[in-house]
Structures are given as C-alpha cells and as structure tokens.
Amino acid sequence: MPKQTVFALVTFLHDLFTAIWIGALFALLVAVLPGLRQALGMGPQLKKTMDAIQRRLSVAVYISMAGLWVTGVLLARRASAFQGFLSFADPYSTYLSLKHILVIAMVVISLYRSIALVRRGGAPTPAQEKVKTGLLIVNLLFGIAVLLLSGLTTAYGMAPPAPRG
C-alpha cells in the first residue's frame, strides 16, 4: 500500500476519533441534555436516562481517546515539522503542544467525571450534578479550541508554497 494511502487512512481515523469525541460533547450539551430536561423535568428519570446515554457514549469516547493517541503518534512521526512532544520551538510546535495540553486536560476531566463523580456510589448531590455539567461545558470548549489548534498546526506544518515565476 502506498505511503500516501496509509497517511490518508491514519488522518481519516484521527479525524473520525476527534469527531466522535467532540461531537458527543456537542450533542450532549446542545441537544440531548436540554431536550431531556424539557421532556422529563429535573427528576430522577432525567438522571437515569442521562446516565444510560453517557454510559453508551463513554465507550465510543474512550475508544476515540485511545485511537487519537495511536494515530497522533503515527502522524507526528510523519510530520517533518514535528520537533518533539511539548516543544515550543516554532509556531507549528507551539500550536501542537497547546493542543496536546488541552487534550490531556480533556482526558483528565473525562476520567474525573466518569470515575470520581459518577461511580462514587449513591445518588449524586445537586452540587455534584452542577460540577458534572460544568466540566462537560469546559470539555466542549477545550474540544473546540483543539479543533482551532488543529487547523493552525495544519497551516503551519505544511511546506511553504513554491515561488512563482
């Protein structure tokens, strides 16, 4: 298989994993949670339904996290502009490093939400529910920033255009 085809497949998978993770955050905050709140109110049925939805989505999100790590390593190995993990040597490296910092923060927030806040046992307090929702919002904002930084790394990682003339 030609190198370009492999690169295209790895890039596709990286983009797909990104779309799944950030898309799940966006869908939960913009459509699912408000729709369920409107339909079910703020009672125990809302929590039960949201927990079921989040359990199903978390499988896809965790697979996406692992897939992003694997495909990200493969993409970095191919990028001639790559200066190393968390390097700030040039604009490309700086944007990529900021992206990695945000992704690491997103992983930590996701794990904290699902392990510390959800699986503690017993019914969460209203304050815990607020924290969970707030962290979901933070993760979505970080995800949007990751998309912006991805665009910047692509723009700065490309070879300059050939001179005309």
Backbone as ProteinMPNN parsed JSONL, in Angstrom:
{"seq_chain_A": "MPKQTVFALVTFLHDLFTAIWIGALFALLVAVLPGLRQALGMGPQLKKTMDAIQRRLSVAVYISMAGLWVTGVLLARRASAFQGFLSFADPYSTYLSLKHILVIAMVVISLYRSIALVRRGGAPTPAQEKVKTGLLIVNLLFGIAVLLLSGLTTAYGMAPPAPRG", "coords_chain_A": {"N_chain_A": [[0.86, -1.175, 0.0], [0.639, 2.191, -0.888], [2.513, 4.894, 0.684], [1.128, 7.326, 0.869], [-1.53, 6.519, 0.888], [-1.707, 5.087, 3.287], [-1.094, 7.198, 5.052], [-3.325, 8.819, 4.507], [-5.398, 7.169, 5.481], [-4.717, 6.979, 8.21], [-4.92, 9.675, 8.917], [-7.643, 10.071, 8.362], [-8.783, 8.328, 10.314], [-7.87, 9.615, 12.643], [-9.215, 12.074, 12.42], [-11.858, 11.082, 12.472], [-12.009, 9.926, 15.07], [-11.699, 12.271, 16.544], [-13.999, 13.678, 15.755], [-15.984, 11.999, 16.799], [-15.534, 12.157, 19.598], [-15.621, 14.983, 20.251], [-17.967, 15.593, 18.981], [-19.78, 14.041, 20.455], [-19.697, 15.393, 22.905], [-20.704, 17.888, 22.086], [-23.27, 17.15, 21.116], [-24.458, 16.135, 23.468], [-24.552, 18.45, 25.119], [-25.874, 20.422, 23.589], [-28.164, 19.309, 22.438], [-29.171, 16.776, 23.565], [-29.176, 16.88, 26.507], [-30.622, 19.396, 27.05], [-33.022, 18.735, 25.683], [-33.927, 16.441, 27.033], [-34.236, 17.521, 29.59], [-36.359, 19.24, 29.108], [-38.351, 17.432, 28.328], [-38.484, 15.54, 30.431], [-38.205, 16.892, 32.818], [-36.556, 17.836, 35.902], [-36.229, 15.586, 37.452], [-35.636, 12.266, 38.941], [-35.804, 10.542, 36.76], [-34.628, 11.879, 34.629], [-31.909, 11.884, 35.381], [-31.407, 9.126, 35.398], [-31.821, 8.476, 32.694], [-29.897, 10.127, 31.429], [-27.566, 9.041, 32.543], [-27.614, 6.488, 31.374], [-27.345, 7.15, 28.656], [-24.85, 8.447, 28.686], [-23.214, 6.343, 29.566], [-23.265, 4.662, 27.334], [-22.172, 6.36, 25.375], [-19.676, 6.818, 26.499], [-18.114, 4.557, 25.996], [-17.55, 4.754, 23.229], [-16.208, 7.188, 23.319], [-13.95, 6.628, 24.946], [-12.67, 4.718, 23.359], [-12.138, 6.389, 21.226], [-10.347, 8.193, 22.443], [-8.112, 6.514, 22.885], [-7.63, 5.793, 20.22], [-7.014, 8.29, 19.138], [-4.598, 8.812, 20.409], [-2.918, 6.765, 19.355], [-3.104, 7.242, 16.53], [-2.249, 9.884, 16.507], [0.442, 9.681, 17.339], [1.438, 8.272, 15.129], [0.964, 10.146, 13.084], [2.574, 12.271, 13.947], [5.105, 11.176, 13.68], [5.404, 11.197, 10.973], [5.35, 13.848, 10.272], [7.337, 16.402, 9.114], [7.782, 18.806, 10.36], [7.554, 18.313, 13.032], [8.837, 18.749, 16.236], [9.117, 17.411, 18.571], [7.52, 16.082, 21.542], [5.578, 18.357, 23.329], [7.092, 20.595, 22.578], [8.137, 23.946, 22.033], [9.329, 25.202, 19.933], [8.795, 26.475, 17.496], [6.111, 28.098, 15.607], [4.392, 25.988, 14.647], [5.065, 23.8, 16.376], [4.436, 24.965, 18.824], [1.616, 25.416, 18.626], [0.828, 22.744, 18.318], [1.722, 21.67, 20.734], [0.165, 23.117, 22.586], [-2.307, 22.134, 21.815], [-1.956, 19.428, 22.559], [-1.736, 19.719, 25.339], [-4.309, 20.662, 25.972], [-5.821, 18.432, 25.146], [-4.884, 16.465, 26.904], [-5.837, 17.598, 29.292], [-8.565, 17.386, 28.73], [-8.892, 14.589, 28.723], [-8.277, 14.013, 31.398], [-10.359, 15.417, 32.671], [-12.578, 14.035, 31.614], [-12.149, 11.443, 32.657], [-12.235, 12.045, 35.396], [-14.894, 12.946, 35.628], [-16.289, 10.579, 34.985], [-15.279, 8.63, 36.713], [-14.708, 9.634, 39.375], [-16.899, 11.344, 39.923], [-19.219, 10.035, 38.995], [-19.192, 7.271, 39.592], [-19.118, 7.017, 42.33], [-20.905, 5.938, 44.028], [-24.166, 5.787, 45.412], [-26.647, 8.394, 45.189], [-25.879, 11.258, 43.279], [-25.285, 14.531, 44.572], [-27.11, 17.64, 44.134], [-25.147, 19.623, 43.816], [-22.938, 18.133, 42.918], [-23.961, 17.285, 40.473], [-24.116, 19.734, 39.171], [-21.391, 20.324, 38.983], [-20.58, 18.221, 37.324], [-21.956, 18.905, 34.942], [-20.828, 21.418, 34.459], [-18.14, 20.687, 34.001], [-18.493, 19.224, 31.692], [-19.187, 21.255, 29.935], [-16.787, 22.747, 30.002], [-15.084, 20.838, 28.855], [-16.176, 20.682, 26.277], [-15.648, 23.284, 25.342], [-12.835, 23.226, 25.449], [-12.497, 21.22, 23.544], [-13.39, 22.498, 21.217], [-11.432, 24.462, 21.053], [-9.256, 22.761, 20.588], [-9.87, 21.914, 18.016], [-9.512, 24.321, 16.613], [-6.76, 24.711, 17.099], [-5.831, 22.472, 15.757], [-6.347, 23.171, 13.113], [-4.561, 25.314, 12.926], [-2.093, 23.996, 13.35], [-2.046, 22.415, 11.076], [-1.954, 24.37, 9.079], [0.498, 25.653, 9.683], [2.224, 23.542, 9.576], [2.459, 22.724, 6.987], [4.368, 22.604, 3.995], [5.934, 25.558, 2.701], [4.492, 27.436, -0.031], [5.658, 26.921, -3.383], [7.959, 29.167, -4.971], [6.759, 31.594, -7.28], [7.141, 32.062, -10.793]], "CA_chain_A": [[0.0, 0.0, 0.0], [1.48, 3.404, -0.938], [2.594, 5.686, 1.916], [0.075, 8.351, 0.886], [-2.786, 5.868, 1.262], [-1.618, 4.834, 4.728], [-1.214, 8.51, 5.694], [-4.726, 9.238, 4.372], [-6.209, 6.357, 6.394], [-4.408, 7.387, 9.587], [-5.514, 11.006, 9.074], [-9.089, 9.846, 8.428], [-9.117, 7.782, 11.632], [-7.638, 10.679, 13.627], [-10.35, 12.998, 12.293], [-13.068, 10.381, 12.918], [-11.979, 9.856, 16.527], [-11.934, 13.635, 17.03], [-15.417, 13.992, 15.528], [-16.796, 11.217, 17.745], [-15.385, 12.677, 20.954], [-16.13, 16.349, 20.372], [-19.373, 15.52, 18.568], [-20.565, 13.54, 21.589], [-19.818, 16.501, 23.854], [-21.6, 18.886, 21.498], [-24.635, 16.607, 21.088], [-24.974, 16.08, 24.835], [-24.824, 19.775, 25.681], [-26.735, 21.273, 22.772], [-29.43, 18.678, 22.065], [-29.678, 15.713, 24.434], [-29.484, 17.346, 27.866], [-31.769, 20.316, 27.062], [-34.233, 18.033, 25.259], [-34.385, 15.583, 28.131], [-34.729, 18.379, 30.679], [-37.678, 19.734, 28.703], [-39.307, 16.326, 28.271], [-38.586, 14.771, 31.672], [-38.041, 17.706, 34.011], [-35.283, 17.658, 36.605], [-36.369, 14.489, 38.414], [-34.732, 11.11, 38.891], [-35.846, 9.92, 35.432], [-33.623, 12.587, 33.821], [-30.599, 11.372, 35.761], [-31.314, 7.728, 34.953], [-31.696, 8.493, 31.236], [-28.593, 10.705, 31.088], [-26.532, 8.06, 32.893], [-27.635, 5.437, 30.353], [-26.78, 7.719, 27.419], [-23.42, 8.695, 28.89], [-22.521, 5.052, 29.614], [-23.093, 4.205, 25.954], [-21.237, 7.255, 24.683], [-18.331, 6.748, 27.074], [-17.365, 3.503, 25.306], [-17.049, 5.345, 21.98], [-15.259, 8.254, 23.669], [-12.691, 6.028, 25.403], [-12.037, 4.152, 22.161], [-11.625, 7.543, 20.472], [-9.156, 8.691, 23.133], [-7.01, 5.599, 22.564], [-7.374, 5.924, 18.791], [-6.344, 9.575, 18.917], [-3.216, 8.683, 20.847], [-2.195, 5.941, 18.38], [-2.993, 7.934, 15.24], [-1.447, 11.089, 16.722], [1.85, 9.279, 17.317], [1.771, 7.946, 13.741], [1.004, 11.387, 12.308], [3.738, 13.052, 14.372], [6.316, 10.552, 13.124], [5.476, 11.518, 9.547], [5.419, 15.309, 10.087], [8.709, 16.911, 9.123], [7.843, 19.97, 11.245], [7.45, 17.877, 14.428], [10.069, 18.991, 16.983], [9.085, 16.629, 19.805], [6.355, 16.272, 22.395], [5.561, 19.584, 24.126], [8.118, 21.532, 22.132], [7.637, 25.267, 21.677], [10.436, 25.702, 19.112], [8.302, 27.281, 16.375], [4.654, 28.19, 15.699], [3.775, 24.656, 14.491], [5.274, 23.044, 17.61], [3.695, 25.634, 19.897], [0.196, 25.086, 18.478], [0.667, 21.314, 18.574], [1.89, 21.461, 22.171], [-1.05, 23.625, 23.24], [-3.346, 21.143, 21.506], [-1.726, 18.262, 23.399], [-2.058, 20.089, 26.721], [-5.769, 20.67, 26.089], [-6.323, 17.052, 25.035], [-4.587, 15.816, 28.186], [-6.812, 18.14, 30.248], [-9.867, 16.797, 28.403], [-8.88, 13.199, 29.184], [-8.355, 14.049, 32.862], [-11.722, 15.83, 33.018], [-13.481, 12.916, 31.283], [-11.956, 10.374, 33.645], [-12.737, 12.532, 36.677], [-16.361, 12.941, 35.569], [-16.858, 9.234, 34.948], [-14.824, 7.786, 37.82], [-14.863, 10.269, 40.688], [-18.221, 11.942, 40.147], [-20.344, 9.175, 38.634], [-19.142, 5.935, 40.162], [-18.851, 7.116, 43.768], [-21.93, 5.218, 44.766], [-25.195, 6.667, 45.917], [-27.141, 9.419, 44.278], [-25.088, 12.49, 43.361], [-25.974, 15.702, 45.095], [-27.28, 18.668, 43.104], [-23.861, 20.296, 43.596], [-22.142, 17.244, 42.067], [-24.55, 17.336, 39.126], [-23.679, 21.009, 38.594], [-19.969, 20.172, 38.649], [-20.524, 17.353, 36.142], [-22.382, 19.682, 33.779], [-19.804, 22.442, 34.23], [-16.976, 20.043, 33.402], [-18.886, 18.884, 30.324], [-19.075, 22.515, 29.179], [-15.354, 23.036, 29.867], [-14.515, 19.908, 27.88], [-16.61, 21.086, 24.939], [-14.869, 24.481, 24.972], [-11.481, 22.742, 25.147], [-12.57, 20.497, 22.275], [-13.474, 23.498, 20.136], [-10.088, 25.039, 20.962], [-8.42, 21.735, 19.955], [-10.138, 21.972, 16.572], [-8.826, 25.52, 16.113], [-5.326, 24.435, 17.117], [-5.565, 21.504, 14.683], [-6.268, 23.951, 11.886], [-3.312, 26.081, 12.955], [-0.953, 23.091, 13.131], [-2.065, 22.022, 9.664], [-1.495, 25.515, 8.283], [1.911, 25.929, 9.931], [3.018, 22.345, 9.317], [2.584, 22.481, 5.56], [5.517, 23.235, 3.342], [5.56, 26.825, 2.066], [4.272, 27.29, -1.465], [6.823, 27.119, -4.257], [7.979, 30.523, -5.52], [6.217, 31.737, -8.655], [7.95, 32.827, -11.705]], "C_chain_A": [[0.906, 1.237, 0.0], [1.409, 4.198, 0.371], [1.486, 6.727, 2.008], [-1.265, 7.754, 1.307], [-2.815, 5.583, 2.753], [-1.783, 6.143, 5.499], [-2.664, 8.998, 5.65], [-5.62, 8.459, 5.333], [-5.971, 6.747, 7.854], [-5.027, 8.756, 9.869], [-7.032, 10.899, 9.199], [-9.49, 9.334, 9.809], [-8.93, 8.831, 12.724], [-8.803, 11.68, 13.609], [-11.65, 12.365, 12.783], [-13.12, 10.31, 14.438], [-12.239, 11.227, 17.15], [-13.411, 13.992, 16.907], [-16.313, 13.249, 16.514], [-16.741, 11.848, 19.126], [-16.008, 14.061, 21.097], [-17.597, 16.405, 19.952], [-20.266, 15.018, 19.687], [-20.761, 14.635, 22.632], [-20.834, 17.533, 23.366], [-23.052, 18.389, 21.533], [-25.242, 16.567, 22.486], [-25.394, 17.45, 25.343], [-25.857, 20.573, 24.905], [-28.103, 20.64, 22.511], [-29.976, 17.733, 23.133], [-30.088, 16.241, 25.803], [-30.633, 18.354, 27.891], [-33.078, 19.629, 26.658], [-34.798, 17.151, 26.349], [-34.908, 16.4, 29.304], [-36.13, 18.891, 30.368], [-38.716, 18.612, 28.773], [-39.538, 15.672, 29.626], [-38.565, 15.616, 32.934], [-36.737, 17.363, 34.696], [-35.317, 16.503, 37.609], [-35.393, 13.349, 38.206], [-34.71, 10.422, 37.519], [-34.831, 10.572, 34.487], [-32.238, 12.03, 34.11], [-30.406, 9.95, 35.25], [-31.1, 7.659, 33.44], [-30.336, 9.034, 30.811], [-27.457, 9.731, 31.407], [-26.461, 6.949, 31.845], [-27.018, 5.932, 29.044], [-25.273, 7.903, 27.568], [-22.625, 7.395, 28.995], [-22.267, 4.537, 28.205], [-22.088, 5.061, 25.2], [-19.815, 7.115, 25.205], [-17.497, 5.654, 26.423], [-16.75, 4.068, 24.024], [-16.002, 6.415, 22.265], [-13.93, 7.668, 24.112], [-11.952, 5.351, 24.254], [-11.427, 5.279, 21.336], [-10.369, 8.112, 21.117], [-7.945, 7.818, 22.788], [-6.629, 5.719, 21.087], [-6.662, 7.219, 18.453], [-4.878, 9.504, 19.321], [-2.401, 7.918, 19.802], [-2.015, 6.69, 17.061], [-2.175, 9.207, 15.362], [0.042, 10.785, 16.702], [2.275, 8.982, 15.878], [1.881, 9.203, 12.878], [2.234, 12.228, 12.664], [5.024, 12.487, 13.778], [6.501, 10.917, 11.657], [5.708, 13.012, 9.302], [6.859, 15.795, 10.189], [8.864, 18.1, 10.075], [7.816, 19.582, 12.726], [8.796, 17.992, 15.127], [10.155, 18.171, 18.271], [7.872, 16.989, 20.641], [6.553, 17.472, 23.308], [6.755, 20.498, 23.838], [7.446, 22.853, 21.76], [8.644, 25.98, 20.772], [10.001, 26.631, 17.987], [6.778, 27.325, 16.462], [3.95, 26.822, 15.585], [3.869, 23.88, 15.803], [4.494, 23.644, 18.77], [2.213, 25.296, 19.819], [-0.065, 23.615, 18.776], [0.787, 21.017, 20.066], [0.683, 21.963, 22.95], [-2.216, 22.67, 23.023], [-3.186, 19.918, 22.409], [-2.063, 18.54, 24.862], [-3.574, 20.088, 26.926], [-6.348, 19.269, 26.012], [-6.058, 16.293, 26.33], [-5.569, 16.303, 29.256], [-8.198, 17.543, 29.999], [-9.961, 15.35, 28.878], [-9.039, 13.156, 30.701], [-9.773, 14.419, 33.3], [-12.704, 14.691, 32.749], [-13.368, 11.793, 32.307], [-12.482, 10.791, 35.017], [-14.266, 12.496, 36.719], [-16.905, 11.526, 35.695], [-16.438, 8.377, 36.134], [-15.14, 8.425, 39.17], [-16.275, 10.768, 40.94], [-19.372, 10.976, 39.901], [-20.337, 7.882, 39.423], [-18.805, 5.941, 41.656], [-19.804, 6.251, 44.578], [-22.923, 6.204, 45.336], [-25.593, 7.71, 44.898], [-26.284, 10.677, 44.415], [-25.94, 13.641, 43.888], [-26.205, 16.682, 43.948], [-25.981, 19.417, 42.804], [-22.957, 19.449, 42.706], [-22.658, 17.248, 40.635], [-24.141, 18.632, 38.416], [-22.219, 20.932, 38.161], [-19.83, 19.319, 37.391], [-20.884, 18.116, 34.877], [-21.36, 20.757, 33.441], [-18.565, 21.859, 33.565], [-17.258, 19.604, 31.968], [-18.759, 20.12, 29.424], [-17.604, 22.867, 28.953], [-14.736, 22.123, 28.817], [-14.945, 20.254, 26.457], [-15.822, 22.31, 24.47], [-13.423, 24.117, 24.652], [-11.463, 22.019, 23.799], [-12.639, 21.433, 21.085], [-12.109, 24.161, 19.95], [-9.113, 24.049, 20.304], [-8.623, 21.752, 18.445], [-9.46, 23.187, 15.938], [-7.313, 25.282, 16.042], [-4.939, 23.402, 16.058], [-5.455, 22.213, 13.34], [-4.975, 24.742, 11.807], [-2.096, 25.177, 12.736], [-0.898, 22.622, 11.684], [-1.505, 23.155, 8.807], [0.002, 25.754, 8.454], [2.808, 24.73, 9.65], [3.212, 22.036, 7.848], [3.819, 23.19, 5.008], [5.072, 24.535, 2.712], [5.351, 26.628, 0.573], [5.545, 27.577, -2.256], [6.778, 28.531, -4.821], [7.449, 30.543, -6.962], [7.257, 32.385, -9.539], [8.803, 32.027, -12.522]], "O_chain_A": [[1.837, 1.32, 0.801], [0.397, 4.183, 1.071], [0.961, 6.985, 3.091], [-2.046, 8.403, 2.002], [-3.829, 5.81, 3.412], [-2.521, 6.198, 6.482], [-3.174, 9.527, 6.638], [-6.516, 9.043, 5.941], [-6.915, 6.835, 8.639], [-5.595, 8.972, 10.939], [-7.636, 11.559, 10.044], [-10.433, 9.849, 10.411], [-9.751, 8.923, 13.637], [-9.307, 12.078, 14.659], [-12.455, 13.029, 13.435], [-14.156, 10.6, 15.037], [-12.922, 11.329, 18.169], [-14.004, 14.541, 17.835], [-17.292, 13.809, 17.008], [-17.777, 12.055, 19.759], [-16.839, 14.278, 21.979], [-18.376, 17.179, 20.508], [-21.383, 15.506, 19.858], [-21.853, 14.792, 23.179], [-21.697, 17.987, 24.116], [-23.954, 19.126, 21.935], [-26.407, 16.922, 22.67], [-26.467, 17.598, 25.928], [-26.635, 21.322, 25.496], [-29.096, 21.355, 22.375], [-31.123, 17.876, 23.557], [-31.235, 16.065, 26.214], [-31.553, 18.187, 28.692], [-34.128, 19.916, 27.233], [-36.009, 17.117, 26.565], [-35.895, 16.028, 29.939], [-36.983, 18.968, 31.252], [-39.837, 18.831, 29.232], [-40.664, 15.287, 29.942], [-38.873, 15.114, 34.015], [-35.9, 16.666, 34.123], [-34.496, 16.464, 38.526], [-34.457, 13.44, 37.413], [-33.716, 9.793, 37.155], [-34.243, 9.896, 33.643], [-31.478, 11.738, 33.187], [-29.343, 9.618, 34.726], [-30.286, 6.869, 32.963], [-29.691, 8.466, 29.93], [-26.503, 9.608, 30.639], [-25.37, 6.518, 31.471], [-26.256, 5.21, 28.401], [-24.511, 7.549, 26.669], [-21.476, 7.345, 28.559], [-21.183, 4.034, 27.91], [-21.247, 4.539, 24.468], [-18.856, 7.273, 24.45], [-16.28, 5.805, 26.308], [-15.561, 3.878, 23.768], [-15.019, 6.535, 21.533], [-12.878, 8.157, 23.699], [-10.724, 5.411, 24.192], [-10.324, 5.138, 20.808], [-9.425, 8.477, 20.416], [-6.881, 8.333, 22.441], [-5.447, 5.744, 20.746], [-5.799, 7.245, 17.575], [-4.016, 10.073, 18.651], [-1.323, 8.361, 19.406], [-0.905, 6.766, 16.533], [-1.474, 9.579, 14.421], [0.823, 11.537, 16.119], [3.354, 9.394, 15.455], [2.779, 9.313, 12.044], [2.859, 12.824, 11.787], [5.927, 13.24, 13.414], [7.625, 10.942, 11.155], [6.206, 13.397, 8.244], [7.516, 15.623, 11.216], [9.968, 18.371, 10.547], [8.034, 20.435, 13.587], [9.784, 17.411, 14.68], [11.16, 18.234, 18.98], [7.274, 18.053, 20.475], [7.577, 17.587, 23.981], [7.341, 21.088, 24.745], [6.331, 22.871, 21.24], [8.795, 27.201, 20.833], [10.774, 27.493, 17.57], [6.201, 26.651, 17.315], [3.022, 26.537, 16.341], [2.864, 23.36, 16.289], [3.953, 22.917, 19.604], [1.609, 24.929, 20.827], [-1.062, 23.275, 19.411], [0.036, 20.201, 20.6], [0.228, 21.297, 23.881], [-3.011, 22.427, 23.931], [-4.168, 19.424, 22.963], [-2.617, 17.679, 25.545], [-4.067, 19.575, 27.931], [-7.282, 18.951, 26.748], [-6.923, 15.556, 26.802], [-6.075, 15.501, 30.041], [-8.921, 17.231, 30.945], [-11.003, 14.932, 29.383], [-9.827, 12.373, 31.23], [-10.324, 13.794, 34.207], [-13.573, 14.417, 33.577], [-14.378, 11.26, 32.767], [-13.1, 9.991, 35.719], [-14.86, 12.073, 37.711], [-17.868, 11.291, 36.425], [-17.18, 7.476, 36.525], [-15.781, 7.799, 40.014], [-16.794, 10.633, 42.047], [-20.412, 11.093, 40.548], [-21.39, 7.44, 39.882], [-18.265, 4.964, 42.175], [-19.498, 5.882, 45.712], [-22.565, 7.324, 45.7], [-24.939, 7.876, 43.869], [-25.994, 11.115, 45.528], [-27.15, 13.699, 43.67], [-25.566, 16.571, 42.901], [-25.742, 19.805, 41.661], [-22.278, 19.985, 41.83], [-21.871, 17.218, 39.689], [-23.855, 18.63, 37.219], [-21.858, 21.422, 37.091], [-19.054, 19.651, 36.495], [-20.205, 17.994, 33.858], [-21.059, 20.984, 32.269], [-18.001, 22.474, 32.66], [-16.36, 19.612, 31.126], [-18.281, 20.03, 28.293], [-17.216, 23.241, 27.847], [-13.952, 22.576, 27.982], [-14.149, 20.128, 25.526], [-15.379, 22.36, 23.323], [-12.847, 24.636, 23.696], [-10.532, 22.182, 23.011], [-12.012, 21.183, 20.056], [-11.679, 24.394, 18.821], [-8.238, 24.462, 19.543], [-7.665, 21.622, 17.683], [-8.898, 23.086, 14.847], [-6.671, 25.612, 15.045], [-3.833, 23.455, 15.52], [-4.582, 21.9, 12.53], [-4.361, 24.831, 10.744], [-1.171, 25.551, 12.016], [0.187, 22.452, 11.128], [-0.684, 22.926, 7.919], [0.7, 26.029, 7.479], [4.021, 24.884, 9.503], [4.031, 21.189, 7.491], [4.238, 24.235, 5.506], [3.943, 24.624, 2.23], [5.966, 25.748, -0.028], [6.39, 28.371, -1.843], [5.702, 29.048, -5.119], [7.676, 29.616, -7.74], [8.119, 33.142, -9.093], [9.547, 32.56, -13.345]]}, "name": "protein", "num_of_chains": 1, "seq": "MPKQTVFALVTFLHDLFTAIWIGALFALLVAVLPGLRQALGMGPQLKKTMDAIQRRLSVAVYISMAGLWVTGVLLARRASAFQGFLSFADPYSTYLSLKHILVIAMVVISLYRSIALVRRGGAPTPAQEKVKTGLLIVNLLFGIAVLLLSGLTTAYGMAPPAPRG"}
